[in-house]
């Protein structure tokens, strides 16, 4: 049981670890599952993106982007597993 509030770094590390774990699971299933509805369902991703963003400051001009994030069902499962693991450890 936690004493006091969690730090934002804790939540950021859980999210990062979960998305990495979910991406690994998604890549693994994409490689080893035979073509079919199960493969399509588990490896389907949504990619929201932002950009390009252009900033012009007379002396310096910077362009960032596009920046995207692949979110899949297994990515969300990875976040859930990472959260449960972190909650049980801390």
C-alpha positions in Angstrom: 0.0 0.0 0.0 1.4 3.4 -1.0 2.0 6.1 1.6 1.4 9.5 0.0 0.9 10.5 -3.6 2.9 9.0 -6.5 5.4 11.2 -8.3 4.8 12.1 -12.0 8.1 10.4 -12.9 6.7 7.1 -11.7 3.6 7.4 -14.0 5.8 8.5 -16.9 8.1 5.5 -16.4 5.2 3.1 -16.2 3.7 4.5 -19.4 7.0 4.3 -21.2 7.7 0.8 -20.0 4.2 -0.3 -20.9 4.3 1.1 -24.4 7.7 -0.5 -25.0 6.4 -3.9 -23.7 3.3 -3.5 -25.8 5.3 -2.6 -28.9 7.4 -5.7 -28.3 4.4 -7.9 -28.0 2.8 -6.4 -31.1 6.0 -6.9 -33.1 6.3 -10.5 -31.9 2.7 -11.3 -32.8 3.0 -9.5 -36.2 5.9 -11.8 -37.0 4.7 -15.2 -35.7 0.9 -15.2 -36.1 -0.5 -16.6 -39.4 -2.5 -14.2 -41.6 -6.1 -14.0 -40.4 -8.6 -12.1 -38.3 -6.6 -12.6 -35.0 -3.5 -11.1 -36.5 -5.5 -8.2 -37.9 -7.2 -7.6 -34.5 -4.1 -7.8 -32.3 -1.7 -5.9 -34.5 -4.1 -3.1 -35.6 -2.7 0.3 -34.7 -3.8 3.9 -34.6 -1.2 6.6 -35.4 -2.1 10.1 -34.3 0.5 12.6 -35.5 1.4 16.2 -35.1 3.4 18.3 -37.4 5.3 19.6 -39.0 5.6 22.6 -36.6 7.6 25.5 -38.0 9.1 28.2 -35.7 10.8 31.2 -37.4 12.7 33.5 -35.0 14.4 35.9 -37.5 17.9 34.6 -36.4 16.9 30.9 -36.1 14.4 28.8 -38.0 13.4 25.4 -36.6 11.0 22.8 -38.1 9.9 19.8 -35.9 7.9 16.9 -37.1 5.9 15.1 -38.0 5.8 13.4 -34.6 3.6 10.3 -34.3 2.7 7.7 -31.8 1.6 4.1 -32.7 -1.0 2.9 -30.3 -2.3 -0.7 -30.5 -4.4 -3.0 -28.4 -1.2 -4.8 -27.2 0.3 -1.4 -26.3 -2.6 -0.8 -24.0 -2.2 -4.3 -22.6 1.5 -3.6 -22.0 0.6 -0.4 -20.1 -1.8 -2.3 -18.0 0.8 -5.0 -17.2 3.5 -2.5 -16.4 1.1 -0.6 -14.1 0.1 -3.8 -12.3 3.8 -4.9 -11.9 4.8 -1.4 -10.7 1.9 -1.3 -8.2 2.8 -4.7 -6.8 6.5 -3.7 -6.5 6.1 -0.2 -5.0 
